[in-house]
Amino acid sequence: MTIYGYDMVMKTAGVAELKARLSEYLRAVRRGESVTIMDRETPIAKMVPIQAVGLRIRMPAEGAPPPNRVPLPAPLRLKIDVVQLLLEERQGER
């Protein structure tokens, strides 16, 4: 539901509607709109865009690989039986 007021647009959504169409409401918030979440005609929360003050988005360094191409470190070669350690720790709590 959208309510038009003096120089502003306020969207409201019930909990079930918000769950069903969350992506749509998040896009509206990204565009700068506010969404009031209602529970049986009672406002319980408000989604508002984050203000740019204090929020710094850092761009990746030039030439850095995309996140899905970053090489993973080699797996650790432990001479410890991790399962045995876990069992010992759990037995100590009893």
Helices and strands as residue ranges (DSSP letters): E 2-5, E 8-14, H 15-20, H 22-30, E 34-39, E 42-47, G 67-69, H 82-92
